[in-house]
Amino acid sequence: MEENNNRYFIINKPNNMVSQFISSHKVPLLGDLNFNFPEGTHAVGRLDRNSEGLLILTTNKKVTRLLFESETPHKRAYLVQVKKVVTQETLQQLRTGVSIRVKGGGDYTTTPCGVELVEKPDIFIKINTDFKEFQPSTWLLITLTEGKFRQVRKMVAAVNHQCKRLIRIAIEDLKLDDIPPGGVREIDENDFFVKARIYDPKQGPAILKTEEVNVQSALV
């Protein structure tokens, strides 16, 4: 790989922060993080303001196309806390696909995805939240290869569960690990391309093999 000046970061986006550096509104921005990002840094994809977790930042303008707009699907894993107890029947509904409303007002049936029950992830609990722990709830691990606007929230709403927290913990082998809310980790370029399971266009069109996301390694 030729020398270049591109840099790559993963952050743990806190709740109530928008996934951009500039806004016409008075909202918490990525530039408010305690890190001196180089000029030209931008977010790859987005997490909505009330979602948390792994967000890629880079100066490489090609990454969004290679990762989220390519013909090869890339896995994204989310920990999702929903109100009420989720049944096995509901899990199967989510796995096989549910109907959600998408931009433009049409209906869309989500593609089959991974949905599993998980134990309460204690490492993510210690933040301010208005959700009372005594209320019945369920934690899910949802793994998608598509990303419609607010898709995860709409999916759980379609099976009559309200999403209380949504934390992205992985994009392929890029994992949140122990990065604290608001924390930043810089990644070497070679390591980034390998873990993101995308190819460097300078090296040709060989796509790396995709493997299942391991929730335990993502949580440790």
Secondary structure, DSSP 8 states (H G I E B T S, - for coil): -------EEEEEE-TT--SSS--SS----GGGSSS---TT-EEES---TT-EEEEEEES-TTHHHHHHSSSS---EEEEEEEES---HHHHHHHHH--EEE-TTS-EEE----EEEE----GGGT-S--SS-TTS-EEEEEEEES---TTHHHHHHHHTT--EEEEEEEEETTEE-TT--TT-EEEE-HHHHHHHHT---GGG-S---------HHHHH-
